[in-house]
Amino acid sequence: MTTLGQEAFSVDPWSFAHAMEGSPLYPNWDADNLTQNSYADNTIKEDIYSAYVQAKFDGEIGGLHTQTVVGAALRSRPEVKATAKQNVANQIVWLSDNDFRGIFRH
């Protein structure tokens, strides 16, 4: 029995692309001549500043040894700049049933 998270699948994408060459499912596949089909650019820039101060005091109260630790944290509000550029398909081709492929031209 396998518990979730105990097994993983990983593959080298370049080796995987070359492994598909010569497959009858992809007769024209050429891993060394692939074209870019997406020009998306999703960027998030976030700046957060923080500081922490801590002090330790040793003393005696009523004949008992005491130790007090006090700390304070200060954080600025995050400054976030998010940009997203998505390419729009020039054409959408129906393949079968609910399968569609977008044709993108740069």
PyMOL commands that set and color helices and strands:
alter all, ss='L'
color gray80, all
select helices_A, chain A and resi 13-19+31-33
alter helices_A, ss='H'
color red, helices_A
select strands_A, chain A and resi 41-47+50-61+64-75+79-85+91-96+99-103
alter strands_A, ss='S'
color yellow, strands_A
deselect
rebuild
show_as cartoon
